[in-house]
């Protein structure tokens, strides 16, 4: 089954820094490997460029799962976005936030790792397994599972259509 460009990007990024298994998904290790400065600070989670350096600030009062999810969101801004959101048109800022949320779901529960899980047919049990395996909240795991199934259906339909064209 094919992956999206985002899924390929995340897989290459993680494998490029030696992260192959869910147990290796550690925000401090990943930040260090990517040259991102990660700090726990009692502020709303955010990322900040200072010249050539990118900082991510995570609120230590959040749960471990929320900090991991916020890390994925803020990492997207550092890796894939440019500019100061405060000076952007509202529509562009909303686009970047949507992209960062989408990245977060795929980064925190990478597709190449998710594919290796033997997911039970019951959606709630599968989501609980994902939440436990990838250190995310249950509601996050449920949304990620839905996105995973939707993407697989979309790619399957695309492959069928391409087969019709070339068959």
Secondary structure, 3 states (H helix, E strand, C coil): CCCCHHHHHHHHHHHHCCCCCHHHCCHHHHHHHHCEEEEECCCCCEEEEECCEEEEEECCCCCHHHHHHHHHHHHHHHHHCCCCHHHCCHHHHHHHHHHHHHHHHHHHCCHHHHCCCCCCCCHHHHHHHHHHHHCCCHHHHHHHHHHHHHHHHHHHHHHHHHHHHHC
